[in-house]
């Protein structure tokens, strides 16, 4: 009786531990294509496509807006003499944004820059490493 109860409890504990691990583990990240309008979009210009790694489209967009290349792109597309990008430029195009990528060369791949970004190491959703376990003491 005790043996079967102990086995049952052990199995239940394994299930609980697995469930807790799933809750605290960061979800897997994958490539997302984020499409943004650019000057001339009203005349039919295609959106600019950027690729970053993220867990969902919202996170991909937030990640993109933190990268130096994105800010350089904003400076490059603003009208001459303007301090900022005009309203309507550089807006998210949901119909063209999606998980995955298109054929290579049709987008700006910012995943390498993202991996080297200091903000990436403190991205939300990541748990700090657990403290190292103390070495076991040996008795004489």
N, C-alpha and C positions, 0 to 999 in steps of 0.2 A: 504494500500500500504506500509506504513512504517513498519507495523508489519510483513508483509511477507518478506520485504527486511532485516529486523533485524533478522528474523528467518533463512533466507538463509545465511546471514553473519555469524551467530552463528554456523551454521552447517559447513560452510566452515572453520571457525576458528578451530573447533574441529578436522576436518580432517588434517589441517596443523599442529596442535599441536601433534596429534597422529603420523604423519609422522616424525616430528622432534624428538619425543621421540624414535622412531625406529632407527633413525640415530645415536643418542648419547648413546643408551643403548648398553652395551657390549653383543656380541652374546652369546647364551647359550653354556656352556661348557659341555663336556661329556667325557667319558672314551675313550682313544685311546691306542692301543697296538703299541708300537714302537719296531721293531725287529732290532737287531744289530748283525753283524758277530762277531765271537769269534775265539780264536785260534783253529785251526783244521777245520775251515770252508772249506778249500780247499780239505780236505779229507772227506767231507760230514757231518761234525758236524752241528747240528741244530743251528739256531740263538738264541740268548738270547732275551727274550721278557720282556719288561717293560711296565707298565700301568701307565699313568698319565692323568689328566683332561686337556682338551684343546678345542679350537674351531676348529682347523684343524690339519692336520698331521705336517705341518711345525712348528706350535706353540708347538705341543706336543714334537717334537724333541728338539727344543730350551729349553723348560722347563726341559726336562730330563737332558740335558747337564749342567744345573745349580744346580742340586741336589747333595748333598754330597754323597749319596749312589752310584750314577753314577761314581763319581770320585774315590770312594773306589773300585768299580768294575774294573775301568781302571787300578788301581794300582795292583789289584789281578791278572789280566790276562796278564800283561806284562811279558816278558821273564825274568828269573832270571838274575840279574845284569844289566838289561836295565833300563835306566832312563825314557823312554817313551814307549808307545805302538807302535809296528811296523806298518808301512803302511799296510793297508788292514784289520787290526784288528779293531773291533768296528766301522765298517761302516754301514750306514743305509741300510737295506734290504727292499726296497719298496714293493716287492711282498708279504712279510709277515707282513707288517705294515698296520694297518687298524683301522677304528672307532670300538669301542666295545672291548670286551674281549673274551678270550677263556675260557674253563672250568677252574675253580679255581684250583690253584696249578700248572698251566703250565706257569705261568709268575710271575715276581716280581712286586707286587703292590706297587707303590710308592706314591699313592694318599694321604695317611696320612702324609707322610714326606713333600709332596708338600704343603699341607694345613698349615703346621707348619713353612714352609720356609719363612724367612723375605723377600726374593725376590718376593714371591707370593703376598705380600700386595702392592707392587709397580709395579705389572705387567702392561705392556702397554695395552691400550684399556680400562682401568678403569678410570672413571672420579672421581675427588675428590668430597667428599660430599658437597652439597650446604651449604652455611652459614646459620646459624639458623636465622629465621625471628625474627625481634625485636617484643617484646610484644606490643600489641596494647595499645595506650595511652587512658586513660579515662579522659574525661573532667568533671569538677565538676559543 
